Amino acid sequence: MNQYSWKQFLENNNLLGTAGAGQLKAQIVPAQPKTLQHLPKRPAVDLAFHNLTYRVKEGNRSNAKTILKGVSGRLRSGELTAIMGPSGAGKSTLLNILSGYKTSSIEGSVTMNGAERNLSAFRKLSAYIMQDNQLHGNLTVQEAMTVATNLKLSKKFSKPEKHSMIDDILLTLSLSEHRYTMTRNLSGGQKKRLSIALELVSNPPIMFFDEPTSGLDSSTCFQCIHLLKMLAAGGRTVICTIHQPSARLFEMFDQLYTLADGQCVYQGSTKQLVPFLSTLNLECPSYHNPASYVIEVSCGEHGDHTRKLVDAIDNGKRDVRSSADYAGLKARNDLVKVQNLKAILDKNDASSVSGRKYEDNLTLNNGLLNGMVNDIVKEGNVSSALVTTNERGDAMIDVEKSVNCTTALLTEEITSPERYPTSQFHQFWVVLKRTLLFSYRDWTLMYLRLFAHLLVGFLIGALYYDIGNDGAKVLSNLGFLFFNMLFLMYTSMTITILSFPLEMPVLLKKTLIAGTR
Ligand SMILES: Nc1ncnc2c1ncn2[C@@H]1O[C@H](COP(=O)(O)OP(=O)(O)OP(=O)(O)O)[C@@H](O)[C@H]1O
């Protein structure tokens, strides 16, 4: 290769650095981190709950069982939060209430960015990824993603935009090379990633995961939690329930919310768990997994300390990180944030503000995670703005722009009269095409149906042969029409009717919730 073509090559591959005339100086530019640039902008959402109590009636008896006992807490955007606790502590119940899956028999309040939660707007802003992946086995990864984009994105997104969005998500979640694999053939970890990918299409700022690591080996567990961490670093509020993670996994969580017997026994960063317990004379032995230790304490293996812990943390009203009392949390709003930032700017230089804000979030230094930060409109933009500009005035303009953008997006989401991003006819058409593809690919069902229709066609043909020409057989004509109608209706409904008692209530609930998202 001559000098000219080398230069061309280096320029094309972004390897050329600055050098004197006639000199070539190669500079290795690190690979660009994976990003989710094509996703629609969504506002960042901080979630808080106050004095949540959940009671259920036990059987026919009039006495109620209290599952959650006045718990409070706060889940911040840009953080990965783990809800932990012994079996039966109320983790799934809390997750179901926070995700809006459970709505009745609840006392207390849930707030979004300090304002009372509007459930239908909240459902549009959140995604709930269940333990068992709800995937259609007869679709390829690419097809599943195409259906998701066609259902979840409004018509203002063109086809090429949707395609590049799918490419972007699949690349970020390392599913690109499996795009033509049937979802039923994916491994457990890949299925989990696809479930996340399908939800990422609408870029929800809040994501709930029920036991995302169940059934995965330790390496896949790590990858899964790393992915959740990456999503959180992109500005989302990521909350998951988890059963006793390994010490390595435990360290990856930003925040821990621990329940014992329906009460909050710890809320704060994972790093502060051991020092917090030691202030209450609960010493976690060296080389012992803190996650296991806090579960043992919550279970009462080291004596009954639940009351002491609940009081220390005020049943979730306090956070170990800030020792903040959340009684006044409702008053918190974006304008207050701007005023606080202004005050801080007057006292400190820009870098210290940014440093303090993210002092716990070590992984933001990771190049991969940094690349993800800007995909949700959030106040995180504020700190990056502060780092990159020295001029205080410019920084404040950026702060206000960012906060205004967040507030505007949130208001738009809440006040938007449209329940679904696409028309009902469009949804019907997408689902019809998907169903035809299922039927075409499910050969057993296709053959069975074809065989049944041919057989019944012959039988009916033989029974009612030539009846139309005989005026005395009016009743037989009627019977023929009636039988035909029944057959056509019931053969298509048989599967649904047979599975109705078991699956229909669950399916209906899921469809209702998914429909509003
Ligand atoms: N509808 C209900 N009726 C009666 N009891 C219920 C009901 N729902 C939940 N419970 C009880 O509430 C408690 C908490 O249940 P939940 O599923 O939230 O626990 P969990 O912490 O998620 O447990 P696990 O880790 O075993 O999944 C359990 O004792 C459960 O039996």
PDBQT file of the ligand as one rigid body, heavy atoms in Angstrom, charges set to zero:
ROOT
HETATM    1  N1  LIG A 601     -53.689 -13.090  47.641  1.00  0.00    +0.000 N 
HETATM    2  C1  LIG A 601     -53.068 -13.542  48.734  1.00  0.00    +0.000 A 
HETATM    3  N2  LIG A 601     -53.749 -14.168  49.701  1.00  0.00    +0.000 NA
HETATM    4  C2  LIG A 601     -53.143 -14.604  50.827  1.00  0.00    +0.000 A 
HETATM    5  N3  LIG A 601     -51.830 -14.461  51.066  1.00  0.00    +0.000 NA
HETATM    6  C3  LIG A 601     -51.094 -13.858  50.125  1.00  0.00    +0.000 A 
HETATM    7  C4  LIG A 601     -51.659 -13.361  48.911  1.00  0.00    +0.000 A 
HETATM    8  N4  LIG A 601     -50.684 -12.798  48.189  1.00  0.00    +0.000 NA
HETATM    9  C5  LIG A 601     -49.549 -12.944  48.899  1.00  0.00    +0.000 A 
HETATM   10  N5  LIG A 601     -49.788 -13.575  50.057  1.00  0.00    +0.000 N 
HETATM   11  C6  LIG A 601     -48.813 -13.871  51.107  1.00  0.00    +0.000 C 
HETATM   12  O1  LIG A 601     -48.039 -12.711  51.292  1.00  0.00    +0.000 OA
HETATM   13  C7  LIG A 601     -46.721 -13.054  51.613  1.00  0.00    +0.000 C 
HETATM   14  C8  LIG A 601     -45.778 -12.330  50.702  1.00  0.00    +0.000 C 
HETATM   15  O2  LIG A 601     -45.900 -12.839  49.388  1.00  0.00    +0.000 OA
HETATM   16  P1  LIG A 601     -44.883 -12.454  48.238  1.00  0.00    +0.000 P 
HETATM   17  O3  LIG A 601     -45.176 -13.296  47.061  1.00  0.00    +0.000 OA
HETATM   18  O4  LIG A 601     -44.905 -10.998  48.063  1.00  0.00    +0.000 OA
HETATM   19  O5  LIG A 601     -43.503 -12.890  48.901  1.00  0.00    +0.000 OA
HETATM   20  P2  LIG A 601     -42.042 -12.880  48.315  1.00  0.00    +0.000 P 
HETATM   21  O6  LIG A 601     -41.207 -12.110  49.254  1.00  0.00    +0.000 OA
HETATM   22  O7  LIG A 601     -42.048 -12.436  46.909  1.00  0.00    +0.000 OA
HETATM   23  O8  LIG A 601     -41.693 -14.418  48.400  1.00  0.00    +0.000 OA
HETATM   24  P3  LIG A 601     -40.790 -15.316  47.444  1.00  0.00    +0.000 P 
HETATM   25  O9  LIG A 601     -39.406 -14.794  47.601  1.00  0.00    +0.000 OA
HETATM   26  O10 LIG A 601     -40.932 -16.677  48.032  1.00  0.00    +0.000 OA
HETATM   27  O11 LIG A 601     -41.323 -15.191  46.068  1.00  0.00    +0.000 OA
HETATM   28  C9  LIG A 601     -46.625 -14.575  51.529  1.00  0.00    +0.000 C 
HETATM   29  O12 LIG A 601     -46.696 -15.087  52.824  1.00  0.00    +0.000 OA
HETATM   30  C10 LIG A 601     -47.832 -14.953  50.728  1.00  0.00    +0.000 C 
HETATM   31  O13 LIG A 601     -48.292 -16.206  51.109  1.00  0.00    +0.000 OA
ENDROOT
TORSDOF 0
